[in-house]
Amino acid sequence: MKKPEYSDEQMKSIFIVDDAKWHNILLEKLLGDCGYEVKSFTSGYVLLENLKEEPPHLVISDIDMPDINGFALCKMIKELPEGADVPVLFVSSLGEEEVRVKAEKNGAIGFIQKPFAKQPLLEVVAQKL
């Protein structure tokens, strides 16, 4: 998978989608404090519309959401011309091994189980960008 290209001066952007607003706020703060430009959404469909206008460098998605689950969202992102090369990382409280396998089958670059530790999450994000 090819990483999106950006200049050294350009701030790396991350889209977050989770139906739990508190989780979005937590990730916005954590990643924003590290210098990333972060936008969060509580709906996968709203994220898709925004992605068409301004593709991010990374999407972090929950899996179990009411409007569209993360696996379907990831597949839809990959089918968009603007999203084909955007990496998707899942952060979810669902069981680890079966989710990891299903995440990869649906085009995700990885899976981190909630609750997560701050440093491992930041390391994965930095690796992927």
Secondary structure as UniProt FT lines:
FT   TURN            8..9
FT   STRAND          13..17
FT   HELIX           21..32
FT   TURN            33..35
FT   STRAND          37..41
FT   HELIX           44..53
FT   STRAND          58..61
FT   HELIX           70..79
FT   TURN            81..85
FT   STRAND          88..92
FT   HELIX           96..105
FT   TURN            106..107
FT   STRAND          110..113
FT   HELIX           118..128
//
